């Protein structure tokens, strides 16, 4: 009898892991049984989110972090998350190029994710793929996003530590960073800090964080102060300090008990999403059984012959 | 007996409409019955999405379009969609200021939306609010987004025509625009085109569109050519031409039958989302009935005493 994908993943089989991640990215229901089998073997990897606007140099930074982690003897998984259009292809291409750097290193596993299915599919798929890397025994999983949209913020919520990468001279970007990202940022890396305006950017970020704290009110202040670090990833400067800061945050999560709280929150979200998916599958099958195809229903709704609320009520009752 | 919110909305009651939109924005289940009652009275408004990066001058452009539409005798609804953090407050403030311009004009209704709930909540809420404006009898509903992230792209999918606003000298922005926005762009407005580089931007956009068409392959080429128009919204230049182009696209959708196709697609998405919401409520109720609180379950999962798949299976069977 052949070993299941899950069994092979647990034995460190790289091809089995890649295969399972493809099933996850394609939202294949067959991935679930494997994820269920892997679940008891997860919860050991440190999950680090790396986010920031395009052009911030995230890929280079991630590469340098990987190199540093390998020197520390840690095994690493990298998930490059790109929810954008298939037209770009950037992440995939970049992925291939970067793969070559670490192609001979069995301690590194890089994979890009481009799930474009239903909303919520991306963070779910990323979470599941991180689980696979976790079960494979990777010590650290770096989750890199292409931008700082709402989708990416959701993705970051599943990381233990989220590092937001910015560059000097934020300009209009400061708006984009203000929008929601402060909530998930555990630390900021001011990359390309050999450029003019790096200190100014550090000051701007500091003011923004202070304003944020003030707005949240004294009682709600985070007990952990958000760190701001300068680095020049292309020259390998500041990478060690950056990692030390990420490691310190993880240590804080563990000793404060916040790690379990974050895991609980993640479990809660995941449980609800899985259950919803289950019920959805049942409901869609039921709509099909009624003989009325989904497309026909959509046409009747578009023609105002019925409304989506009535149909949904009927399907939920079946 | 008092009239329902829906009845009052159909009579053009502005306060009832504002109240219902607040219920929608807050994701109150009580909004559903009203939306269901309004549904047969919708499908007449022309929905126009206005998107683009922060700083592109979307708000000014929208204001000028509103003024032009009022001159044409059309009633207008404006939805300013801001999925960003509550820290910014930008949209709300801007909304108030802009409201004053049209405060005395009963033919204009402006409202900002800031739903930050679960994924998908934003496009759902926007769609529902557009329905309210539609049912009120607004001829045109302008949906303005704050940026061009994945969320905003989802929002644009519900518009009949999507206008992407850019400014000369795109720089890094070209990356952001490449990512997914081409799919939803029916036309581009190069705003602030009195600035240097406007013609260059037009050419860049043209090349991008051609490249995109080439990548899609000859067979999949869109039958409607994406228009690129220059304007200077602050000086009211090019606004008439912009509107004419939007109107021409809408006319094309109607005569080609694509309008019904888009409505069908929207109905399909909406039906699935409504059904998903219903099932979610059922699922949470089922988890509660088991006597096991959701938090306890999350803790057991976080501790790896069980897994979310097993719990979801149990709950789905109940």
Interface residues (C-beta under 8 A of the other chain):
Chain A: X32 X35 X36 X39 X40 X42 X43 X53 X54 X55 X83 X84 X85 X87 X88 X118 X119 X120 X123 X146 X147 X149 X150 X151 X154 X172 X175 X176 X178 X179 X180 X181 X182 X183 X212 X215 X260 X263 X264 X265 X266 X267 X268 X270 X271 X272 X274 X275 X276 X277 X278 X279 X280 X282 X283 X284 X294 X295 X297 X298 X299 X301 X302 X303 X304 X307 X308 X309 X310 X311 X312 X313 X315 X316
Chain B: X32 X35 X36 X39 X40 X42 X43 X53 X54 X55 X83 X84 X85 X87 X88 X116 X118 X119 X120 X122 X123 X146 X147 X149 X150 X151 X154 X172 X175 X176 X178 X179 X180 X181 X182 X183 X212 X215 X260 X263 X264 X265 X266 X267 X268 X270 X271 X272 X274 X275 X276 X277 X278 X279 X280 X282 X283 X284 X287 X294 X295 X297 X298 X299 X301 X302 X303 X304 X307 X308 X309 X310 X311 X312 X313 X315 X316
